[in-house]
Amino acid sequence: MAQLSGRNSLRDIVDSVSTQAHRLYHLGSAIMTCANLSRINENKPHTLYEALFGKLLGRCQRLTPGHSFRFKSKLYSLNASTVDLCLSVFPWADFRSTKGAIKLHIGLNHSGYLPEFVTITEGRTSDIEIGRMLSFPAGSIIAIDRGYTDYQWYNN
């Protein structure tokens, strides 16, 4: 709910849900507080979000239209973006001596403009490391940048 409605803090989420407090009873939910929401999120395993992404992706893939390109091969785009983080707040995200970062890797399937995969790694992880772990259908066209340069991988 928070992602879809553009909420940017726990307080914002709680305020948004509180406006519909009279409907929480029907959902079997109690009144939400910032402390409860923080505690709940702290103990959730990453596999929960991974499974949720998989289910949503599967549902969306059934609803998307096909691409309108003139070629019959599947088209994919791979990209990795470095997200800067404050090292004093995220000491585990060590990237440079004074800077923290993570890297967000996304593979977009142009058949429905949906992500085929999303992964987050340490900021130092090279793009090609993730690229080598992916497999594409034979005859696919893959749009990449120079971070994925590996001629042996191209040959495969």
C-alpha positions in Angstrom: 0.0 0.0 0.0 2.8 2.4 0.9 4.7 1.9 -2.4 1.5 2.2 -4.6 0.3 5.3 -2.8 3.7 7.0 -2.7 4.1 7.2 1.1 7.6 8.2 2.2 7.7 7.5 6.0 6.3 5.2 8.7 4.3 8.2 10.0 2.9 8.9 6.6 1.8 5.3 6.2 0.2 5.2 9.7 -1.6 8.5 9.0 -2.9 7.2 5.7 -4.2 4.0 7.2 -5.7 5.8 10.2 -8.0 7.8 7.9 -9.7 4.5 7.1 -9.7 3.2 10.7 -13.4 2.3 10.6 -12.6 -0.2 7.8 -9.7 -1.9 9.7 -12.2 -4.0 11.7 -13.5 -5.6 8.5 -9.9 -6.5 7.5 -9.2 -8.1 10.9 -6.6 -5.5 11.7 -6.1 -3.4 14.8 -5.1 0.3 15.0 -1.6 0.8 13.6 1.2 2.8 15.3 4.7 3.8 14.0 6.3 1.5 16.7 4.2 -1.5 15.7 4.8 -1.0 12.0 8.5 -0.6 12.6 8.6 -3.8 14.7 6.7 -5.8 12.1 8.9 -4.7 9.2 12.1 -5.4 11.3 11.3 -9.1 11.6 10.1 -9.9 8.1 12.4 -12.1 6.0 13.5 -10.9 2.6 12.0 -14.1 1.1 8.5 -12.7 1.9 9.1 -9.7 -0.4 10.8 -11.9 -3.0 7.7 -14.2 -3.1 5.4 -11.2 -3.3 7.3 -9.8 -6.2 7.1 -13.2 -8.0 3.3 -13.4 -7.5 2.7 -9.8 -8.6 4.9 -10.3 -11.7 3.1 -13.4 -12.7 -0.2 -11.7 -12.4 0.9 -8.7 -14.4 2.5 -10.7 -17.1 -0.9 -12.3 -17.9 -2.4 -8.9 -18.3 0.2 -7.1 -20.4 -0.1 -6.6 -24.2 2.5 -8.0 -26.6 5.1 -5.6 -28.0 4.6 -3.8 -31.2 8.1 -4.2 -32.6 8.8 -5.4 -36.1 11.0 -8.3 -35.1 9.8 -11.6 -33.6 12.6 -12.1 -31.0 12.1 -11.2 -27.4 13.7 -7.9 -26.4 15.3 -7.4 -22.9 17.1 -4.4 -21.4 19.6 -4.8 -18.6 20.7 -2.0 -16.4 22.3 -1.5 -13.0 22.2 1.8 -11.1 24.3 2.7 -8.1 22.2 4.1 -5.2 24.3 6.4 -2.9 23.8 5.8 0.8 25.1 7.7 3.9 27.8 5.6 5.3 27.2 6.7 8.9 23.6 5.5 8.7 24.3 2.4 6.6 27.8 1.2 7.7 27.2 -2.2 6.0 27.0 -0.6 2.6 30.7 0.2 2.4 31.5 1.4 -1.1 34.3 3.9 -0.9 36.2 5.3 2.1 33.7 8.0 2.7 30.7 6.7 0.8 28.1 4.0 1.0 26.2 2.5 -1.8 24.1 -0.4 -3.1 23.5 -1.4 -6.7 20.1 -2.1 -8.1 20.1 -4.5 -11.1 16.9 -4.6 -13.3 16.1 -6.7 -16.3 13.2 -5.3 -18.3 11.1 -7.5 -20.7 9.8 -5.3 -23.4 6.9 -7.7 -24.2 4.9 -6.0 -21.5 7.4 -3.4 -20.1 7.6 -5.4 -16.9 10.8 -6.2 -14.9 11.8 -9.8 -15.5 14.1 -9.7 -12.4 15.2 -7.2 -9.8 18.1 -7.7 -7.4 20.0 -5.5 -5.0 23.7 -6.1 -4.4 26.7 -4.4 -2.7 27.8 -1.2 -4.5 31.0 -2.8 -5.7 29.3 -5.7 -7.5 30.0 -5.4 -11.3 27.2 -5.5 -13.7 28.5 -8.5 -15.6 28.6 -10.7 -12.4 24.8 -10.5 -12.3 24.5 -10.7 -16.1 26.3 -14.0 -16.2 23.8 -15.5 -13.8 20.9 -14.8 -16.1 19.5 -17.0 -18.9 17.5 -15.8 -21.8 15.5 -17.6 -24.4 17.4 -18.5 -27.6 17.4 -15.7 -30.2 16.6 -13.0 -27.7 17.9 -9.4 -28.2 19.4 -7.8 -25.2 20.1 -4.1 -24.9 23.0 -3.4 -22.5 25.6 -0.8 -21.7 29.4 -1.2 -21.5 29.2 -2.6 -17.9 28.2 -5.9 -19.4 31.1 -6.3 -21.7 32.2 -9.9 -21.8 32.7 -11.5 -25.2 32.5 -15.1 -23.9 29.1 -14.2 -22.3 28.0 -12.7 -25.6 29.0 -15.9 -27.4 26.9 -18.0 -25.0 
